[in-house]
Amino acid sequence: MASEKIYPMTEAGKEKLQKELEELKTKTRPEVIERIKVARGFGDLSENSEYESAKDEQSMVESRISTIEHMLQNAEIIDNNAVAKDVISLGKTVEFKELPDEEPESYTIVGAAEADPMSGKISNDSPIAKALLGHKVGEEVVIATPGGDMNVKILKVEA
């Protein structure tokens, strides 16, 4: 049997998923079920777009619930205390600048489950994170990106 995929995440990321799951189960799911009941009352189901729409939404909600439950069952909480303070690892924030003289950029490296690039959280599976993981402050690293190689210098690492 294949081993389960492990979902590395921070404690905050796990809490966020647990809140979303609770919301889906206690609020969203009952609302969708109610919409299906109401739509059934409109008669012929073969031409009932409200019913079809509600059933589609129900399918998406159930799929998301299943996905979150699976991720939580296979969650691995990241313990940054096990890694040296100046070494880049999952859950840490890293500041680096592209060489020779670009503006510094800062990202927090998180598990794929909690990645949100718009708020500075990048997945440990992303090209930038993969290239930086395990490196230390002061090191220069080459990051292979779809747009070409990027040479960066690591300026700061924070837990």
C-alpha positions in Angstrom: 0.0 0.0 0.0 1.3 3.5 -0.8 2.2 5.6 2.1 0.0 8.6 2.8 1.2 12.0 1.7 2.3 14.1 4.7 1.2 17.7 4.8 3.7 19.8 6.6 2.2 22.9 8.2 2.6 25.4 11.0 0.3 25.3 14.1 -1.4 28.5 12.8 -2.0 26.8 9.4 -3.6 23.8 11.1 -5.8 26.0 13.2 -6.9 27.9 10.0 -7.8 24.6 8.3 -9.7 23.4 11.4 -11.8 26.7 11.4 -12.5 26.3 7.7 -13.7 22.7 8.2 -15.9 23.7 11.1 -17.4 26.5 9.0 -18.1 24.1 6.1 -19.7 21.5 8.3 -21.8 23.8 10.5 -22.8 26.6 8.1 -22.1 26.0 4.4 -23.2 22.4 4.2 -26.6 23.0 5.9 -27.2 26.1 3.7 -26.6 24.0 0.6 -28.8 21.2 1.8 -31.6 23.7 2.4 -31.1 25.2 -1.1 -31.5 21.7 -2.6 -34.7 21.1 -0.6 -36.1 24.5 -1.8 -35.1 23.8 -5.4 -36.7 20.4 -5.3 -40.0 22.1 -4.6 -39.7 23.9 -8.0 -40.9 20.8 -9.7 -39.3 19.0 -12.7 -35.6 18.3 -11.8 -34.5 17.8 -15.4 -34.9 21.5 -16.2 -34.3 22.9 -12.7 -31.2 25.1 -12.8 -31.4 26.0 -9.1 -31.4 22.3 -8.2 -28.4 21.6 -10.5 -26.5 24.6 -9.2 -27.1 23.5 -5.6 -26.1 19.9 -6.3 -22.9 21.2 -7.9 -22.1 23.4 -4.9 -22.9 20.4 -2.6 -20.4 18.3 -4.5 -17.7 21.0 -4.2 -18.4 21.5 -0.4 -18.2 17.8 0.3 -15.0 17.5 -1.8 -13.4 20.4 0.2 -14.5 18.8 3.5 -12.9 15.5 2.5 -9.7 17.2 1.4 -9.3 19.2 4.6 -10.0 16.1 6.7 -7.4 14.2 4.8 -4.8 17.0 5.2 -5.5 17.3 9.0 -5.2 13.5 9.5 -1.8 13.6 7.7 -0.6 16.9 9.1 2.9 17.2 10.4 3.4 20.2 12.6 6.7 21.9 11.9 9.0 22.3 14.9 11.4 25.1 14.2 13.2 24.6 17.5 14.8 21.5 16.0 16.6 23.6 13.3 19.4 26.2 13.8 18.0 29.8 14.1 19.9 31.0 11.0 19.0 28.0 8.7 16.0 28.4 6.4 13.3 25.8 7.1 9.6 25.4 6.8 7.7 27.9 9.0 10.5 30.5 8.9 10.5 33.9 7.3 13.4 34.6 5.0 14.5 37.9 3.6 16.7 37.9 0.5 17.7 40.2 -2.3 18.3 39.5 -5.9 21.9 40.3 -6.9 23.4 42.6 -7.8 21.2 45.3 -6.2 17.4 44.5 -6.2 15.1 45.5 -3.4 15.0 42.9 -0.5 12.0 40.5 -0.6 10.6 38.6 2.3 8.6 35.4 2.4 7.4 32.9 4.9 7.9 29.3 3.8 4.9 27.2 4.7 3.4 23.8 3.7 1.4 23.7 0.4 -1.9 23.6 2.4 -1.4 27.1 3.8 0.4 28.8 0.9 -0.9 32.2 0.1 1.6 34.1 -2.2 -0.5 37.3 -2.0 0.2 37.5 1.7 3.9 36.5 1.5 3.4 32.8 2.3 5.0 30.5 -0.3 4.8 26.7 -0.6 7.7 24.6 0.4 7.2 23.0 -3.1 7.7 26.3 -4.9 11.0 26.8 -6.9 12.1 29.7 -4.6 11.5 27.7 -1.3 13.1 24.5 -2.7 16.2 26.5 -3.6 16.4 28.3 -0.2 15.6 25.5 2.2 18.6 24.5 4.3 20.7 27.6 3.4 21.9 30.2 6.0 22.1 33.9 6.4 24.9 35.4 4.2 24.8 32.6 1.7 24.3 33.3 -2.0 21.9 30.9 -3.8 20.9 30.3 -7.4 17.1 29.9 -7.8 16.0 28.3 -11.1 12.8 30.0 -12.2 10.7 29.7 -15.4 12.1 33.1 -16.3 15.7 32.1 -15.8 18.2 31.7 -13.0 18.0 34.3 -10.2 21.1 34.9 -7.9 20.1 35.9 -4.4 21.8 36.7 -1.1 20.1 35.6 2.1 19.8 38.6 4.4 17.7 37.4 7.3 16.0 34.3 8.7 13.3 34.6 11.4 11.3 31.9 13.2 
